[in-house]
Amino acid sequence: MSEGGFAGMDRSVPYHSAIMVKSDPEAYPRYALPSGYSIALYEAGMEEGWARLQSEVGGVGSIDRARTVFAREFLLGRKMDWEDESIERVDPADVPSSPLYGKARERIVLALDPSGEVAGTGALWDGDHFGETLPRVHYIGVGAAHQGRGIAKAIMTRLMDLCREVGSRGDIYLTTQSWSHRAIRVYKRFGFVPYIGEKPVNWKLTAEDEERGFREAAIEAWELINGIIGEGGGGR
């Protein structure tokens, strides 16, 4: 399963999963939050706001499922198996002693509205889709009530800043899907381009796509996405 994204995913278009890559993590535009909003790095207790937001934007399912995603990926360091329907949660009292809590505090970004509620999220996490550990922009989401205010762009700016701060100098990537073509417009602003090369490690294809191969499936996906957003092809 590919991650979700902004509120208002467009399920009226055919679904295709996709990958985007960026070769120069030091070149990107800068955007600020609107007045009254603030950017914060994750601290214990914020996982509940993260889960509510991610459940709202539709990328992970129920709020209990979102809590499980956060616990497994960001606190326990276990790769999420989307076919596993079991629910798991780290007790709030145990969060600070979780194996990856220190890393989560450095890599998970939250946009807070004027009342302190979570309006958007994003993370710079480790990804393994290319046979090596690369920085991955992960779980970008903006609540419906906060759309159209540039919050996603501000989150992306902070994530790219983090990429520089942790010393990454090579490729950075993200996974997305055709339903999130609104988000893809933002990713392209930051220099991410379609990936249409060799099949990534651990990348699941439908039976139809498996038969014709990842590259052909990626080309079709990006022809659809670029047609929707009114841009040309490109990619690597």
C-alpha positions as CSV (number, residue, x, y, z in Angstrom):
1,M,0.0,0.0,0.0
2,S,1.3,3.5,-0.8
3,E,0.9,6.2,1.8
4,G,-2.0,8.6,1.6
5,G,-1.4,12.4,1.6
6,F,-3.4,15.5,1.6
7,A,-7.1,15.6,2.5
8,G,-9.3,15.2,-0.5
9,M,-7.6,12.5,-2.4
10,D,-9.2,12.1,-5.8
11,R,-10.5,8.6,-6.0
12,S,-12.4,9.4,-9.3
13,V,-9.2,8.7,-11.2
14,P,-7.6,5.2,-11.7
15,Y,-5.3,4.2,-8.9
16,H,-1.6,3.9,-9.7
17,S,1.2,3.8,-7.1
18,A,4.3,5.8,-8.0
19,I,7.8,6.9,-6.8
20,M,9.4,10.2,-7.0
21,V,13.1,11.0,-6.5
22,K,15.3,14.1,-6.0
23,S,19.0,14.0,-6.7
24,D,20.0,17.4,-5.1
25,P,18.6,17.7,-1.6
26,E,20.2,21.1,-1.1
27,A,18.2,22.8,-3.9
28,Y,14.6,23.7,-3.0
29,P,12.2,26.6,-2.5
30,R,11.3,28.0,0.9
31,Y,7.8,28.5,2.2
32,A,6.6,29.8,5.5
33,L,3.4,28.9,7.5
34,P,0.5,31.3,7.6
35,S,0.2,33.6,10.5
36,G,-0.7,31.8,13.8
37,Y,0.6,28.4,12.7
38,S,3.8,26.9,13.9
39,I,6.2,24.1,13.1
40,A,7.1,21.6,15.8
41,L,9.2,18.5,16.0
42,Y,7.5,15.5,17.6
43,E,7.4,15.0,21.3
44,A,5.8,12.3,23.4
45,G,2.0,12.8,23.4
46,M,1.8,14.2,19.9
47,E,1.3,10.8,18.4
48,E,-2.4,11.0,19.1
49,G,-2.8,14.2,17.0
50,W,-0.7,12.6,14.3
51,A,-3.0,9.5,14.3
52,R,-6.2,11.7,14.1
53,L,-4.8,13.7,11.2
54,Q,-3.6,10.6,9.2
55,S,-6.9,8.9,9.7
56,E,-8.7,12.0,8.5
57,V,-6.7,12.3,5.3
58,G,-7.5,8.7,4.4
59,G,-4.1,7.1,4.0
60,V,-4.1,4.6,6.8
61,G,-7.7,3.7,7.7
62,S,-9.2,4.1,11.2
63,I,-7.6,6.1,14.0
64,D,-6.7,2.8,15.7
65,R,-4.9,1.7,12.5
66,A,-3.1,5.1,12.4
67,R,-2.0,4.5,16.0
68,T,-0.6,1.2,15.0
69,V,1.2,2.7,12.0
70,F,2.9,5.3,14.2
71,A,3.9,2.7,16.9
72,R,5.3,0.2,14.4
73,E,7.1,2.6,12.1
74,F,8.2,5.5,14.3
75,L,8.6,4.0,17.7
76,L,9.3,0.3,17.3
77,G,11.1,0.3,14.0
78,R,9.0,-2.5,12.4
79,K,8.2,-2.2,8.7
80,M,4.4,-1.9,8.3
81,D,2.7,-4.9,6.8
82,W,-0.5,-3.6,5.3
83,E,-2.1,-7.0,5.1
84,D,-1.7,-7.4,8.9
85,E,-5.0,-6.1,10.4
86,S,-3.9,-6.5,14.0
87,I,-3.9,-3.4,16.1
88,E,-0.8,-2.4,18.2
89,R,-0.1,0.6,20.3
90,V,2.7,1.7,22.6
91,D,1.4,2.8,26.0
92,P,1.8,6.6,26.3
93,A,3.9,6.1,29.5
94,D,6.3,3.9,27.5
95,V,6.7,6.1,24.5
96,P,9.9,7.9,25.8
97,S,11.6,4.5,26.3
98,S,10.7,3.2,22.8
99,P,13.6,2.1,20.6
100,L,13.2,4.9,18.0
101,Y,11.8,7.7,20.2
102,G,15.0,9.8,19.9
103,K,15.0,9.5,16.1
104,A,11.3,10.3,15.9
105,R,11.9,13.5,17.9
106,E,14.4,14.6,15.2
107,R,12.6,13.5,12.1
108,I,8.8,13.9,12.5
109,V,7.5,17.4,11.7
110,L,4.0,18.7,12.8
111,A,2.3,21.9,11.7
112,L,0.2,23.2,14.6
113,D,-2.8,25.5,14.2
114,P,-3.3,28.6,16.4
115,S,-5.0,26.5,19.0
116,G,-2.1,24.0,19.1
117,E,-3.9,21.2,17.3
118,V,-2.1,19.2,14.6
119,A,-3.0,20.6,11.2
120,G,-0.4,18.8,9.1
121,T,2.4,16.2,9.4
122,G,5.5,14.9,7.6
123,A,8.5,12.9,8.3
124,L,12.0,12.4,7.0
125,W,12.5,8.7,7.6
126,D,14.7,5.9,6.4
127,G,13.6,4.2,3.2
128,D,14.8,0.9,1.7
129,H,13.2,0.8,-1.7
130,F,16.5,1.2,-3.6
131,G,18.6,-1.5,-2.0
132,E,20.2,0.9,0.4
133,T,19.0,3.2,3.1
134,L,18.0,6.6,1.7
135,P,16.1,9.5,3.2
136,R,12.4,9.2,2.5
137,V,9.7,11.9,2.7
138,H,7.0,10.1,4.5
139,Y,3.4,10.6,5.6
140,I,2.8,14.1,4.4
141,G,-0.8,15.0,5.4
142,V,-2.8,18.2,5.8
143,G,-6.2,18.3,7.4
144,A,-9.2,19.4,5.4
145,A,-9.8,22.5,7.5
146,H,-6.3,23.7,6.7
147,Q,-6.1,23.2,3.0
148,G,-5.1,25.9,0.6
149,R,-2.9,27.8,3.1
150,G,0.5,26.6,2.1
151,I,0.9,24.3,5.0
152,A,2.2,21.3,3.0
153,K,4.8,23.5,1.3
154,A,6.0,24.8,4.7
155,I,6.2,21.2,6.0
156,M,8.2,20.2,2.9
157,T,10.5,23.1,3.5
158,R,11.2,21.9,7.0
159,L,11.8,18.3,5.9
160,M,14.3,19.4,3.3
161,D,16.0,21.5,6.0
162,L,16.2,18.4,8.1
163,C,17.7,16.5,5.2
164,R,20.6,19.0,5.2
165,E,20.9,18.9,8.9
166,V,21.3,15.2,9.1
167,G,24.0,15.4,6.4
168,S,22.2,13.7,3.5
169,R,23.9,14.6,0.2
170,G,22.6,12.0,-2.2
171,D,19.1,10.9,-3.5
172,I,16.0,11.4,-1.5
173,Y,12.7,9.9,-2.5
174,L,9.0,9.5,-1.7
175,T,6.1,7.2,-2.6
176,T,2.7,8.5,-3.7
177,Q,-0.2,7.6,-6.0
178,S,-2.3,9.0,-8.7
179,W,-5.1,9.8,-6.2
180,S,-2.7,12.3,-4.6
181,H,-2.1,14.4,-7.8
182,R,-2.6,17.6,-5.8
183,A,0.3,16.6,-3.5
184,I,2.4,15.7,-6.5
185,R,2.2,19.3,-7.7
186,V,3.9,20.3,-4.5
187,Y,6.5,17.6,-4.7
188,K,7.4,18.7,-8.2
189,R,7.9,22.3,-6.9
190,F,10.6,20.9,-4.6
191,G,12.4,19.1,-7.4
192,F,11.1,15.6,-7.1
193,V,10.7,13.8,-10.5
194,P,9.0,10.6,-11.5
195,Y,11.0,7.4,-11.1
196,I,10.6,5.0,-14.0
197,G,13.7,2.9,-13.7
198,E,14.3,-0.6,-12.4
199,K,11.7,-2.1,-10.1
200,P,12.5,-1.0,-6.5
201,V,13.1,-3.5,-3.8
202,N,9.9,-4.6,-1.9
203,W,7.7,-2.8,-4.4
204,K,4.4,-4.6,-4.8
205,L,2.7,-4.7,-8.2
206,T,-0.7,-5.8,-9.2
207,A,-0.9,-9.1,-11.2
208,E,-1.4,-7.1,-14.4
209,D,1.6,-4.8,-13.7
210,E,3.8,-7.7,-12.7
211,E,3.2,-9.3,-16.1
212,R,4.2,-6.2,-18.1
213,G,6.9,-5.0,-15.6
214,F,7.5,-2.0,-13.3
215,R,8.8,0.3,-16.0
216,E,5.8,0.0,-18.3
217,A,3.4,0.4,-15.3
218,A,5.3,3.5,-14.1
219,I,5.2,5.1,-17.6
220,E,1.4,4.6,-17.7
221,A,1.0,5.9,-14.2
222,W,2.9,9.1,-15.0
223,E,1.2,9.7,-18.3
224,L,-2.1,9.7,-16.3
225,I,-0.8,11.9,-13.5
226,N,0.9,14.4,-15.8
227,G,-2.2,14.6,-17.9
228,I,-4.2,15.5,-14.8
229,I,-1.9,18.1,-13.6
230,G,-1.1,19.4,-17.1
231,E,2.6,18.8,-17.1
232,G,4.9,16.9,-19.4
233,G,6.6,13.6,-18.8
234,G,10.2,13.6,-17.6
235,G,11.5,11.3,-14.9
236,R,14.4,8.9,-14.5
